């Protein structure tokens, strides 16, 4: 599996995790005061935008913390 395939797989895992969230969830990124709802988060991750990349990064940190027993 090459790096591009790994990135796509990770994005798909994050999208599935986000899909399991309540449709009413909203997440704020940065200091701009903008909030994204579940569908917008999925779109950002799918489109590989800077916000989507940040969401993937946050989710990976969370998953790694779970694996290490930190959470």
CHARMM-style PDB file with segment names, atoms N, HN, CA, C and O in Angstrom:
ATOM      1  N   UNK     1       0.864  -1.177   0.000  1.00  0.00      PROA
ATOM      2  CA  UNK     1       0.000   0.000   0.000  1.00  0.00      PROA
ATOM      3  C   UNK     1       0.908   1.238   0.000  1.00  0.00      PROA
ATOM      4  O   UNK     1       1.759   1.402   0.875  1.00  0.00      PROA
ATOM      5  N   UNK     2       0.708   2.093  -0.990  1.00  0.00      PROA
ATOM      6  HN  UNK     2       0.017   1.959  -1.700  1.00  0.00      PROA
ATOM      7  CA  UNK     2       1.536   3.293  -1.054  1.00  0.00      PROA
ATOM      8  C   UNK     2       0.953   4.401  -0.150  1.00  0.00      PROA
ATOM      9  O   UNK     2      -0.126   4.252   0.423  1.00  0.00      PROA
ATOM     10  N   UNK     3       1.680   5.482  -0.047  1.00  0.00      PROA
ATOM     11  HN  UNK     3       2.556   5.603  -0.513  1.00  0.00      PROA
ATOM     12  CA  UNK     3       1.306   6.572   0.853  1.00  0.00      PROA
ATOM     13  C   UNK     3      -0.039   7.188   0.501  1.00  0.00      PROA
ATOM     14  O   UNK     3      -0.831   7.506   1.389  1.00  0.00      PROA
ATOM     15  N   UNK     4      -0.299   7.356  -0.780  1.00  0.00      PROA
ATOM     16  HN  UNK     4       0.344   7.098  -1.502  1.00  0.00      PROA
ATOM     17  CA  UNK     4      -1.565   7.937  -1.226  1.00  0.00      PROA
ATOM     18  C   UNK     4      -2.746   7.046  -0.845  1.00  0.00      PROA
ATOM     19  O   UNK     4      -3.796   7.535  -0.427  1.00  0.00      PROA
ATOM     20  N   UNK     5      -2.565   5.744  -0.994  1.00  0.00      PROA
ATOM     21  HN  UNK     5      -1.712   5.346  -1.334  1.00  0.00      PROA
ATOM     22  CA  UNK     5      -3.613   4.789  -0.617  1.00  0.00      PROA
ATOM     23  C   UNK     5      -3.856   4.809   0.895  1.00  0.00      PROA
ATOM     24  O   UNK     5      -4.996   4.707   1.350  1.00  0.00      PROA
ATOM     25  N   UNK     6      -2.771   4.942   1.669  1.00  0.00      PROA
ATOM     26  HN  UNK     6      -1.845   5.025   1.300  1.00  0.00      PROA
ATOM     27  CA  UNK     6      -2.898   5.021   3.125  1.00  0.00      PROA
ATOM     28  C   UNK     6      -3.679   6.270   3.532  1.00  0.00      PROA
ATOM     29  O   UNK     6      -4.552   6.210   4.398  1.00  0.00      PROA
ATOM     30  N   UNK     7      -3.358   7.396   2.903  1.00  0.00      PROA
ATOM     31  HN  UNK     7      -2.648   7.444   2.200  1.00  0.00      PROA
ATOM     32  CA  UNK     7      -4.051   8.639   3.213  1.00  0.00      PROA
ATOM     33  C   UNK     7      -5.542   8.526   2.908  1.00  0.00      PROA
ATOM     34  O   UNK     7      -6.376   8.995   3.682  1.00  0.00      PROA
ATOM     35  N   UNK     8      -5.871   7.904   1.783  1.00  0.00      PROA
ATOM     36  HN  UNK     8      -5.194   7.523   1.155  1.00  0.00      PROA
ATOM     37  CA  UNK     8      -7.280   7.731   1.410  1.00  0.00      PROA
ATOM     38  C   UNK     8      -7.985   6.812   2.405  1.00  0.00      PROA
ATOM     39  O   UNK     8      -9.125   7.074   2.790  1.00  0.00      PROA
ATOM     40  N   UNK     9      -7.322   5.749   2.820  1.00  0.00      PROA
ATOM     41  HN  UNK     9      -6.396   5.536   2.507  1.00  0.00      PROA
ATOM     42  CA  UNK     9      -7.905   4.836   3.806  1.00  0.00      PROA
ATOM     43  C   UNK     9      -8.153   5.555   5.133  1.00  0.00      PROA
ATOM     44  O   UNK     9      -9.202   5.376   5.752  1.00  0.00      PROA
ATOM     45  N   UNK    10      -7.202   6.355   5.559  1.00  0.00      PROA
ATOM     46  HN  UNK    10      -6.350   6.501   5.056  1.00  0.00      PROA
ATOM     47  CA  UNK    10      -7.349   7.119   6.803  1.00  0.00      PROA
ATOM     48  C   UNK    10      -8.517   8.091   6.687  1.00  0.00      PROA
ATOM     49  O   UNK    10      -9.312   8.220   7.618  1.00  0.00      PROA
ATOM     50  N   UNK    11      -8.628   8.778   5.546  1.00  0.00      PROA
ATOM     51  HN  UNK    11      -7.983   8.674   4.789  1.00  0.00      PROA
ATOM     52  CA  UNK    11      -9.752   9.695   5.336  1.00  0.00      PROA
ATOM     53  C   UNK    11     -11.078   8.956   5.433  1.00  0.00      PROA
ATOM     54  O   UNK    11     -12.026   9.456   6.039  1.00  0.00      PROA
ATOM     55  N   UNK    12     -11.149   7.768   4.838  1.00  0.00      PROA
ATOM     56  HN  UNK    12     -10.379   7.362   4.346  1.00  0.00      PROA
ATOM     57  CA  UNK    12     -12.385   6.989   4.884  1.00  0.00      PROA
ATOM     58  C   UNK    12     -12.723   6.554   6.312  1.00  0.00      PROA
ATOM     59  O   UNK    12     -13.892   6.545   6.698  1.00  0.00      PROA
ATOM     60  N   UNK    13     -11.715   6.200   7.085  1.00  0.00      PROA
ATOM     61  HN  UNK    13     -10.765   6.207   6.771  1.00  0.00      PROA
ATOM     62  CA  UNK    13     -11.938   5.832   8.489  1.00  0.00      PROA
ATOM     63  C   UNK    13     -12.478   7.026   9.262  1.00  0.00      PROA
ATOM     64  O   UNK    13     -13.423   6.890  10.038  1.00  0.00      PROA
ATOM     65  N   UNK    14     -11.882   8.192   9.053  1.00  0.00      PROA
ATOM     66  HN  UNK    14     -11.114   8.302   8.422  1.00  0.00      PROA
ATOM     67  CA  UNK    14     -12.340   9.403   9.741  1.00  0.00      PROA
ATOM     68  C   UNK    14     -13.771   9.737   9.324  1.00  0.00      PROA
ATOM     69  O   UNK    14     -14.593  10.097  10.167  1.00  0.00      PROA
ATOM     70  N   UNK    15     -14.072   9.622   8.046  1.00  0.00      PROA
ATOM     71  HN  UNK    15     -13.404   9.330   7.361  1.00  0.00      PROA
ATOM     72  CA  UNK    15     -15.433   9.905   7.565  1.00  0.00      PROA
ATOM     73  C   UNK    15     -16.430   8.973   8.246  1.00  0.00      PROA
ATOM     74  O   UNK    15     -17.502   9.418   8.657  1.00  0.00      PROA
ATOM     75  N   UNK    16     -16.102   7.701   8.370  1.00  0.00      PROA
ATOM     76  HN  UNK    16     -15.232   7.339   8.036  1.00  0.00      PROA
ATOM     77  CA  UNK    16     -17.012   6.756   9.023  1.00  0.00      PROA
ATOM     78  C   UNK    16     -17.183   7.104  10.504  1.00  0.00      PROA
ATOM     79  O   UNK    16     -18.281   6.967  11.045  1.00  0.00      PROA
ATOM     80  N   UNK    17     -16.129   7.544  11.154  1.00  0.00      PROA
ATOM     81  HN  UNK    17     -15.237   7.654  10.715  1.00  0.00      PROA
ATOM     82  CA  UNK    17     -16.243   7.961  12.563  1.00  0.00      PROA
ATOM     83  C   UNK    17     -17.153   9.183  12.682  1.00  0.00      PROA
ATOM     84  O   UNK    17     -17.983   9.261  13.588  1.00  0.00      PROA
ATOM     85  N   UNK    18     -16.994  10.129  11.769  1.00  0.00      PROA
ATOM     86  HN  UNK    18     -16.320  10.066  11.033  1.00  0.00      PROA
ATOM     87  CA  UNK    18     -17.816  11.344  11.801  1.00  0.00      PROA
ATOM     88  C   UNK    18     -19.278  11.004  11.506  1.00  0.00      PROA
ATOM     89  O   UNK    18     -20.182  11.580  12.111  1.00  0.00      PROA
ATOM     90  N   UNK    19     -19.510  10.076  10.583  1.00  0.00      PROA
ATOM     91  HN  UNK    19     -18.775   9.608  10.091  1.00  0.00      PROA
ATOM     92  CA  UNK    19     -20.887   9.678  10.257  1.00  0.00      PROA
ATOM     93  C   UNK    19     -21.621   9.133  11.474  1.00  0.00      PROA
ATOM     94  O   UNK    19     -22.845   9.231  11.561  1.00  0.00      PROA
ATOM     95  N   UNK    20     -20.876   8.559  12.412  1.00  0.00      PROA
ATOM     96  HN  UNK    20     -19.882   8.480  12.341  1.00  0.00      PROA
ATOM     97  CA  UNK    20     -21.500   7.991  13.606  1.00  0.00      PROA
ATOM     98  C   UNK    20     -21.884   9.064  14.632  1.00  0.00      PROA
ATOM     99  O   UNK    20     -22.564   8.772  15.616  1.00  0.00      PROA
ATOM    100  N   UNK    21     -21.450  10.287  14.399  1.00  0.00      PROA
ATOM    101  HN  UNK    21     -20.898  10.524  13.600  1.00  0.00      PROA
ATOM    102  CA  UNK    21     -21.785  11.395  15.299  1.00  0.00      PROA
ATOM    103  C   UNK    21     -23.227  11.844  15.082  1.00  0.00      PROA
ATOM    104  O   UNK    21     -23.832  11.579  14.043  1.00  0.00      PROA
ATOM    105  N   UNK    22     -23.747  12.519  16.073  1.00  0.00      PROA
ATOM    106  HN  UNK    22     -23.255  12.734  16.917  1.00  0.00      PROA
ATOM    107  CA  UNK    22     -25.087  13.095  15.962  1.00  0.00      PROA
ATOM    108  C   UNK    22     -25.119  14.106  14.818  1.00  0.00      PROA
ATOM    109  O   UNK    22     -24.144  14.829  14.613  1.00  0.00      PROA
ATOM    110  N   UNK    23     -26.223  14.170  14.067  1.00  0.00      PROA
ATOM    111  HN  UNK    23     -27.015  13.583  14.233  1.00  0.00      PROA
ATOM    112  CA  UNK    23     -26.315  15.155  12.982  1.00  0.00      PROA
ATOM    113  C   UNK    23     -26.281  16.593  13.505  1.00  0.00      PROA
ATOM    114  O   UNK    23     -26.044  17.525  12.736  1.00  0.00      PROA
ATOM    115  N   UNK    24     -26.515  16.777  14.794  1.00  0.00      PROA
ATOM    116  HN  UNK    24     -26.708  16.020  15.419  1.00  0.00      PROA
ATOM    117  CA  UNK    24     -26.531  18.119  15.373  1.00  0.00      PROA
ATOM    118  C   UNK    24     -25.168  18.582  15.869  1.00  0.00      PROA
ATOM    119  O   UNK    24     -25.028  19.720  16.318  1.00  0.00      PROA
ATOM    120  N   UNK    25     -24.161  17.714  15.792  1.00  0.00      PROA
ATOM    121  HN  UNK    25     -24.275  16.791  15.427  1.00  0.00      PROA
ATOM    122  CA  UNK    25     -22.837  18.070  16.293  1.00  0.00      PROA
ATOM    123  C   UNK    25     -22.265  19.225  15.477  1.00  0.00      PROA
ATOM    124  O   UNK    25     -22.479  19.326  14.269  1.00  0.00      PROA
ATOM    125  N   UNK    26     -21.535  20.087  16.168  1.00  0.00      PROA
ATOM    126  HN  UNK    26     -21.360  20.004  17.149  1.00  0.00      PROA
ATOM    127  CA  UNK    26     -20.822  21.172  15.494  1.00  0.00      PROA
ATOM    128  C   UNK    26     -19.431  21.261  16.095  1.00  0.00      PROA
ATOM    129  O   UNK    26     -19.254  21.150  17.308  1.00  0.00      PROA
ATOM    130  N   UNK    27     -18.456  21.462  15.237  1.00  0.00      PROA
ATOM    131  HN  UNK    27     -18.600  21.552  14.251  1.00  0.00      PROA
ATOM    132  CA  UNK    27     -17.073  21.551  15.673  1.00  0.00      PROA
ATOM    133  C   UNK    27     -16.510  22.875  15.193  1.00  0.00      PROA
ATOM    134  O   UNK    27     -16.674  23.251  14.032  1.00  0.00      PROA
ATOM    135  N   UNK    28     -15.847  23.576  16.096  1.00  0.00      PROA
ATOM    136  HN  UNK    28     -15.714  23.270  17.039  1.00  0.00      PROA
ATOM    137  CA  UNK    28     -15.186  24.831  15.758  1.00  0.00      PROA
ATOM    138  C   UNK    28     -13.708  24.594  15.551  1.00  0.00      PROA
ATOM    139  O   UNK    28     -13.062  23.931  16.362  1.00  0.00      PROA
ATOM    140  N   UNK    29     -13.172  25.125  14.482  1.00  0.00      PROA
ATOM    141  HN  UNK    29     -13.696  25.663  13.822  1.00  0.00      PROA
ATOM    142  CA  UNK    29     -11.741  25.017  14.205  1.00  0.00      PROA
ATOM    143  C   UNK    29     -11.143  26.411  14.135  1.00  0.00      PROA
ATOM    144  O   UNK    29     -11.679  27.291  13.462  1.00  0.00      PROA
ATOM    145  N   UNK    30     -10.043  26.610  14.823  1.00  0.00      PROA
ATOM    146  HN  UNK    30      -9.607  25.895  15.370  1.00  0.00      PROA
ATOM    147  CA  UNK    30      -9.366  27.888  14.777  1.00  0.00      PROA
ATOM    148  C   UNK    30     -10.078  28.954  15.572  1.00  0.00      PROA
ATOM    149  O   UNK    30     -10.993  28.664  16.343  1.00  0.00      PROA
ATOM    150  N   UNK    31      -9.663  30.170  15.384  1.00  0.00      PROA
ATOM    151  HN  UNK    31      -8.920  30.405  14.758  1.00  0.00      PROA
ATOM    152  CA  UNK    31     -10.205  31.287  16.160  1.00  0.00      PROA
ATOM    153  C   UNK    31     -11.206  32.117  15.357  1.00  0.00      PROA
ATOM    154  O   UNK    31     -11.633  33.179  15.812  1.00  0.00      PROA
ATOM    155  N   UNK    32     -11.580  31.644  14.172  1.00  0.00      PROA
ATOM    156  HN  UNK    32     -11.233  30.782  13.804  1.00  0.00      PROA
ATOM    157  CA  UNK    32     -12.485  32.397  13.311  1.00  0.00      PROA
ATOM    158  C   UNK    32     -13.927  32.390  13.778  1.00  0.00      PROA
ATOM    159  O   UNK    32     -14.738  33.190  13.311  1.00  0.00      PROA
ATOM    160  N   UNK    33     -14.251  31.498  14.689  1.00  0.00      PROA
ATOM    161  HN  UNK    33     -13.592  30.848  15.068  1.00  0.00      PROA
ATOM    162  CA  UNK    33     -15.616  31.439  15.181  1.00  0.00      PROA
ATOM    163  C   UNK    33     -16.571  30.664  14.296  1.00  0.00      PROA
ATOM    164  O   UNK    33     -17.765  30.597  14.586  1.00  0.00      PROA
ATOM    165  N   UNK    34     -16.062  30.077  13.218  1.00  0.00      PROA
ATOM    166  HN  UNK    34     -15.092  30.132  12.983  1.00  0.00      PROA
ATOM    167  CA  UNK    34     -16.908  29.279  12.331  1.00  0.00      PROA
ATOM    168  C   UNK    34     -17.044  27.869  12.872  1.00  0.00      PROA
ATOM    169  O   UNK    34     -16.077  27.286  13.362  1.00  0.00      PROA
ATOM    170  N   UNK    35     -18.247  27.324  12.783  1.00  0.00      PROA
ATOM    171  HN  UNK    35     -19.032  27.798  12.385  1.00  0.00      PROA
ATOM    172  CA  UNK    35     -18.505  25.964  13.222  1.00  0.00      PROA
ATOM    173  C   UNK    35     -18.957  25.143  12.028  1.00  0.00      PROA
ATOM    174  O   UNK    35     -19.654  25.637  11.142  1.00  0.00      PROA
ATOM    175  N   UNK    36     -18.548  23.878  12.017  1.00  0.00      PROA
ATOM    176  HN  UNK    36     -17.982  23.475  12.736  1.00  0.00      PROA
ATOM    177  CA  UNK    36     -18.933  22.956  10.951  1.00  0.00      PROA
ATOM    178  C   UNK    36     -19.868  21.906  11.525  1.00  0.00      PROA
ATOM    179  O   UNK    36     -19.615  21.365  12.602  1.00  0.00      PROA
ATOM    180  N   UNK    37     -20.958  21.612  10.804  1.00  0.00      PROA
ATOM    181  HN  UNK    37     -21.164  22.051   9.929  1.00  0.00      PROA
ATOM    182  CA  UNK    37     -21.832  20.528  11.243  1.00  0.00      PROA
ATOM    183  C   UNK    37     -21.304  19.207  10.690  1.00  0.00      PROA
ATOM    184  O   UNK    37     -20.314  19.190   9.959  1.00  0.00      PROA
ATOM    185  N   UNK    38     -21.955  18.110  11.034  1.00  0.00      PROA
ATOM    186  HN  UNK    38     -22.760  18.123  11.628  1.00  0.00      PROA
ATOM    187  CA  UNK    38     -21.473  16.788  10.646  1.00  0.00      PROA
ATOM    188  C   UNK    38     -21.281  16.655   9.132  1.00  0.00      PROA
ATOM    189  O   UNK    38     -20.247  16.158   8.684  1.00  0.00      PROA
ATOM    190  N   UNK    39     -22.257  17.089   8.350  1.00  0.00      PROA
ATOM    191  HN  UNK    39     -23.097  17.492   8.714  1.00  0.00      PROA
ATOM    192  CA  UNK    39     -22.148  16.952   6.891  1.00  0.00      PROA
ATOM    193  C   UNK    39     -21.040  17.829   6.320  1.00  0.00      PROA
ATOM    194  O   UNK    39     -20.359  17.439   5.372  1.00  0.00      PROA
ATOM    195  N   UNK    40     -20.864  19.004   6.895  1.00  0.00      PROA
ATOM    196  HN  UNK    40     -21.418  19.321   7.665  1.00  0.00      PROA
ATOM    197  CA  UNK    40     -19.785  19.888   6.445  1.00  0.00      PROA
ATOM    198  C   UNK    40     -18.416  19.292   6.790  1.00  0.00      PROA
ATOM    199  O   UNK    40     -17.472  19.404   6.009  1.00  0.00      PROA
ATOM    200  N   UNK    41     -18.316  18.662   7.957  1.00  0.00      PROA
ATOM    201  HN  UNK    41     -19.083  18.571   8.591  1.00  0.00      PROA
ATOM    202  CA  UNK    41     -17.065  18.006   8.349  1.00  0.00      PROA
ATOM    203  C   UNK    41     -16.734  16.901   7.349  1.00  0.00      PROA
ATOM    204  O   UNK    41     -15.600  16.791   6.884  1.00  0.00      PROA
ATOM    205  N   UNK    42     -17.736  16.088   7.025  1.00  0.00      PROA
ATOM    206  HN  UNK    42     -18.657  16.178   7.403  1.00  0.00      PROA
ATOM    207  CA  UNK    42     -17.532  15.002   6.064  1.00  0.00      PROA
ATOM    208  C   UNK    42     -17.087  15.562   4.719  1.00  0.00      PROA
ATOM    209  O   UNK    42     -16.183  15.014   4.087  1.00  0.00      PROA
ATOM    210  N   UNK    43     -17.709  16.639   4.281  1.00  0.00      PROA
ATOM    211  HN  UNK    43     -18.443  17.084   4.794  1.00  0.00      PROA
ATOM    212  CA  UNK    43     -17.341  17.259   3.008  1.00  0.00      PROA
ATOM    213  C   UNK    43     -15.901  17.790   3.044  1.00  0.00      PROA
ATOM    214  O   UNK    43     -15.155  17.628   2.079  1.00  0.00      PROA
ATOM    215  N   UNK    44     -15.520  18.413   4.142  1.00  0.00      PROA
ATOM    216  HN  UNK    44     -16.126  18.544   4.927  1.00  0.00      PROA
ATOM    217  CA  UNK    44     -14.155  18.953   4.274  1.00  0.00      PROA
ATOM    218  C   UNK    44     -13.123  17.828   4.222  1.00  0.00      PROA
ATOM    219  O   UNK    44     -12.101  17.948   3.546  1.00  0.00      PROA
ATOM    220  N   UNK    45     -13.393  16.737   4.938  1.00  0.00      PROA
ATOM    221  HN  UNK    45     -14.223  16.640   5.488  1.00  0.00      PROA
ATOM    222  CA  UNK    45     -12.462  15.603   4.943  1.00  0.00      PROA
ATOM    223  C   UNK    45     -12.415  14.965   3.556  1.00  0.00      PROA
ATOM    224  O   UNK    45     -11.332  14.661   3.055  1.00  0.00      PROA
ATOM    225  N   UNK    46     -13.570  14.760   2.932  1.00  0.00      PROA
ATOM    226  HN  UNK    46     -14.450  15.007   3.339  1.00  0.00      PROA
ATOM    227  CA  UNK    46     -13.633  14.156   1.596  1.00  0.00      PROA
ATOM    228  C   UNK    46     -12.890  14.982   0.562  1.00  0.00      PROA
ATOM    229  O   UNK    46     -12.231  14.442  -0.326  1.00  0.00      PROA
ATOM    230  N   UNK    47     -13.005  16.302   0.686  1.00  0.00      PROA
ATOM    231  HN  UNK    47     -13.541  16.741   1.407  1.00  0.00      PROA
ATOM    232  CA  UNK    47     -12.377  17.206  -0.278  1.00  0.00      PROA
ATOM    233  C   UNK    47     -10.914  17.476   0.027  1.00  0.00      PROA
ATOM    234  O   UNK    47     -10.221  18.142  -0.742  1.00  0.00      PROA
ATOM    235  N   UNK    48     -10.447  16.951   1.163  1.00  0.00      PROA
ATOM    236  HN  UNK    48     -11.010  16.410   1.788  1.00  0.00      PROA
ATOM    237  CA  UNK    48      -9.043  17.108   1.562  1.00  0.00      PROA
ATOM    238  C   UNK    48      -8.634  18.577   1.681  1.00  0.00      PROA
ATOM    239  O   UNK    48      -7.521  18.953   1.311  1.00  0.00      PROA
ATOM    240  N   UNK    49      -9.547  19.402   2.203  1.00  0.00      PROA
ATOM    241  HN  UNK    49     -10.451  19.096   2.503  1.00  0.00      PROA
ATOM    242  CA  UNK    49      -9.263  20.817   2.410  1.00  0.00      PROA
ATOM    243  C   UNK    49      -8.342  20.985   3.619  1.00  0.00      PROA
ATOM    244  O   UNK    49      -8.123  20.025   4.358  1.00  0.00      PROA
ATOM    245  N   UNK    50      -7.806  22.173   3.831  1.00  0.00      PROA
ATOM    246  HN  UNK    50      -7.984  22.953   3.230  1.00  0.00      PROA
ATOM    247  CA  UNK    50      -6.993  22.387   5.043  1.00  0.00      PROA
ATOM    248  C   UNK    50      -7.768  22.062   6.326  1.00  0.00      PROA
ATOM    249  O   UNK    50      -7.210  21.477   7.255  1.00  0.00      PROA
ATOM    250  N   UNK    51      -9.032  22.434   6.377  1.00  0.00      PROA
ATOM    251  HN  UNK    51      -9.485  22.908   5.622  1.00  0.00      PROA
ATOM    252  CA  UNK    51      -9.849  22.089   7.558  1.00  0.00      PROA
ATOM    253  C   UNK    51     -10.032  20.578   7.651  1.00  0.00      PROA
ATOM    254  O   UNK    51      -9.966  20.012   8.742  1.00  0.00      PROA
ATOM    255  N   UNK    52     -10.259  19.932   6.530  1.00  0.00      PROA
ATOM    256  HN  UNK    52     -10.313  20.392   5.644  1.00  0.00      PROA
ATOM    257  CA  UNK    52     -10.405  18.481   6.510  1.00  0.00      PROA
ATOM    258  C   UNK    52      -9.143  17.777   6.975  1.00  0.00      PROA
ATOM    259  O   UNK    52      -9.204  16.789   7.706  1.00  0.00      PROA
ATOM    260  N   UNK    53      -7.995  18.294   6.545  1.00  0.00      PROA
ATOM    261  HN  UNK    53      -7.945  19.097   5.951  1.00  0.00      PROA
ATOM    262  CA  UNK    53      -6.715  17.714   6.970  1.00  0.00      PROA
ATOM    263  C   UNK    53      -6.533  17.867   8.477  1.00  0.00      PROA
ATOM    264  O   UNK    53      -6.013  16.967   9.136  1.00  0.00      PROA
ATOM    265  N   UNK    54      -6.958  19.001   9.022  1.00  0.00      PROA
ATOM    266  HN  UNK    54      -7.381  19.732   8.487  1.00  0.00      PROA
ATOM    267  CA  UNK    54      -6.851  19.232  10.466  1.00  0.00      PROA
ATOM    268  C   UNK    54      -7.745  18.260  11.228  1.00  0.00      PROA
ATOM    269  O   UNK    54      -7.347  17.725  12.263  1.00  0.00      PROA
ATOM    270  N   UNK    55      -8.940  18.035  10.721  1.00  0.00      PROA
ATOM    271  HN  UNK    55      -9.263  18.470   9.881  1.00  0.00      PROA
ATOM    272  CA  UNK    55      -9.868  17.095  11.360  1.00  0.00      PROA
ATOM    273  C   UNK    55      -9.268  15.693  11.350  1.00  0.00      PROA
ATOM    274  O   UNK    55      -9.355  14.983  12.352  1.00  0.00      PROA
ATOM    275  N   UNK    56      -8.662  15.281  10.238  1.00  0.00      PROA
ATOM    276  HN  UNK    56      -8.591  15.858   9.424  1.00  0.00      PROA
ATOM    277  CA  UNK    56      -8.018  13.974  10.160  1.00  0.00      PROA
ATOM    278  C   UNK    56      -6.887  13.894  11.184  1.00  0.00      PROA
ATOM    279  O   UNK    56      -6.751  12.892  11.887  1.00  0.00      PROA
ATOM    280  N   UNK    57      -6.086  14.936  11.264  1.00  0.00      PROA
ATOM    281  HN  UNK    57      -6.196  15.749  10.693  1.00  0.00      PROA
ATOM    282  CA  UNK    57      -4.977  14.974  12.224  1.00  0.00      PROA
ATOM    283  C   UNK    57      -5.487  14.820  13.665  1.00  0.00      PROA
ATOM    284  O   UNK    57      -4.913  14.070  14.454  1.00  0.00      PROA
ATOM    285  N   UNK    58      -6.556  15.526  13.996  1.00  0.00      PROA
ATOM    286  HN  UNK    58      -7.023  16.135  13.356  1.00  0.00      PROA
ATOM    287  CA  UNK    58      -7.135  15.458  15.341  1.00  0.00      PROA
ATOM    288  C   UNK    58      -7.655  14.046  15.622  1.00  0.00      PROA
ATOM    289  O   UNK    58      -7.429  13.500  16.702  1.00  0.00      PROA
ATOM    290  N   UNK    59      -8.342  13.470  14.661  1.00  0.00      PROA
ATOM    291  HN  UNK    59      -8.526  13.914  13.784  1.00  0.00      PROA
ATOM    292  CA  UNK    59      -8.881  12.126  14.841  1.00  0.00      PROA
ATOM    293  C   UNK    59      -7.763  11.092  15.002  1.00  0.00      PROA
ATOM    294  O   UNK    59      -7.887  10.172  15.811  1.00  0.00      PROA
ATOM    295  N   UNK    60      -6.686  11.232  14.248  1.00  0.00      PROA
ATOM    296  HN  UNK    60      -6.585  11.979  13.591  1.00  0.00      PROA
ATOM    297  CA  UNK    60      -5.559  10.306  14.371  1.00  0.00      PROA
ATOM    298  C   UNK    60      -4.912  10.409  15.752  1.00  0.00      PROA
ATOM    299  O   UNK    60      -4.546   9.395  16.346  1.00  0.00      PROA
ATOM    300  N   UNK    61      -4.774  11.624  16.255  1.00  0.00      PROA
ATOM    301  HN  UNK    61      -5.071  12.448  15.771  1.00  0.00      PROA
ATOM    302  CA  UNK    61      -4.213  11.806  17.602  1.00  0.00      PROA
ATOM    303  C   UNK    61      -5.106  11.135  18.640  1.00  0.00      PROA
ATOM    304  O   UNK    61      -4.612  10.509  19.579  1.00  0.00      PROA
ATOM    305  N   UNK    62      -6.402  11.263  18.472  1.00  0.00      PROA
ATOM    306  HN  UNK    62      -6.803  11.771  17.709  1.00  0.00      PROA
ATOM    307  CA  UNK    62      -7.356  10.644  19.396  1.00  0.00      PROA
ATOM    308  C   UNK    62      -7.239   9.116  19.348  1.00  0.00      PROA
ATOM    309  O   UNK    62      -7.190   8.462  20.390  1.00  0.00      PROA
ATOM    310  N   UNK    63      -7.195   8.560  18.157  1.00  0.00      PROA
ATOM    311  HN  UNK    63      -7.235   9.091  17.310  1.00  0.00      PROA
ATOM    312  CA  UNK    63      -7.099   7.105  17.992  1.00  0.00      PROA
ATOM    313  C   UNK    63      -5.791   6.582  18.580  1.00  0.00      PROA
ATOM    314  O   UNK    63      -5.769   5.540  19.235  1.00  0.00      PROA
ATOM    315  N   UNK    64      -4.707   7.309  18.342  1.00  0.00      PROA
ATOM    316  HN  UNK    64      -4.724   8.155  17.810  1.00  0.00      PROA
ATOM    317  CA  UNK    64      -3.400   6.885  18.900  1.00  0.00      PROA
ATOM    318  C   UNK    64      -3.420   6.954  20.427  1.00  0.00      PROA
ATOM    319  O   UNK    64      -2.858   6.085  21.094  1.00  0.00      PROA
ATOM    320  N   UNK    65      -4.057   7.973  20.977  1.00  0.00      PROA
ATOM    321  HN  UNK    65      -4.514   8.679  20.436  1.00  0.00      PROA
ATOM    322  CA  UNK    65      -4.144   8.083  22.436  1.00  0.00      PROA
ATOM    323  C   UNK    65      -4.944   6.921  23.009  1.00  0.00      PROA
ATOM    324  O   UNK    65      -4.590   6.377  24.055  1.00  0.00      PROA
ATOM    325  N   UNK    66      -6.013   6.540  22.332  1.00  0.00      PROA
ATOM    326  HN  UNK    66      -6.300   6.981  21.481  1.00  0.00      PROA
ATOM    327  CA  UNK    66      -6.795   5.375  22.778  1.00  0.00      PROA
ATOM    328  C   UNK    66      -5.935   4.116  22.756  1.00  0.00      PROA
ATOM    329  O   UNK    66      -5.965   3.311  23.687  1.00  0.00      PROA
ATOM    330  N   UNK    67      -5.182   3.961  21.697  1.00  0.00      PROA
ATOM    331  HN  UNK    67      -5.158   4.615  20.941  1.00  0.00      PROA
ATOM    332  CA  UNK    67      -4.348   2.770  21.549  1.00  0.00      PROA
ATOM    333  C   UNK    67      -3.294   2.689  22.658  1.00  0.00      PROA
ATOM    334  O   UNK    67      -2.976   1.606  23.147  1.00  0.00      PROA
ATOM    335  N   UNK    68      -2.768   3.833  23.039  1.00  0.00      PROA
ATOM    336  HN  UNK    68      -3.026   4.713  22.642  1.00  0.00      PROA
ATOM    337  CA  UNK    68      -1.718   3.881  24.057  1.00  0.00      PROA
ATOM    338  C   UNK    68      -2.276   3.837  25.473  1.00  0.00      PROA
ATOM    339  O   UNK    68      -1.525   3.773  26.446  1.00  0.00      PROA
ATOM    340  N   UNK    69      -3.600   3.872  25.576  1.00  0.00      PROA
ATOM    341  HN  UNK    69      -4.210   3.924  24.786  1.00  0.00      PROA
ATOM    342  CA  UNK    69      -4.216   3.829  26.895  1.00  0.00      PROA
ATOM    343  C   UNK    69      -4.234   5.152  27.617  1.00  0.00      PROA
ATOM    344  O   UNK    69      -4.496   5.203  28.819  1.00  0.00      PROA
ATOM    345  N   UNK    70      -3.958   6.228  26.899  1.00  0.00      PROA
ATOM    346  HN  UNK    70      -3.746   6.187  25.922  1.00  0.00      PROA
ATOM    347  CA  UNK    70      -3.964   7.561  27.513  1.00  0.00      PROA
ATOM    348  C   UNK    70      -5.389   8.007  27.803  1.00  0.00      PROA
ATOM    349  O   UNK    70      -5.634   8.692  28.796  1.00  0.00      PROA
ATOM    350  N   UNK    71      -6.328   7.624  26.949  1.00  0.00      PROA
ATOM    351  HN  UNK    71      -6.129   7.067  26.143  1.00  0.00      PROA
ATOM    352  CA  UNK    71      -7.732   7.983  27.139  1.00  0.00      PROA
ATOM    353  C   UNK    71      -8.533   6.784  27.552  1.00  0.00      PROA
ATOM    354  OT1 UNK    71      -9.742   6.891  27.760  1.00  0.00      PROA
TER     355      UNK     71
END
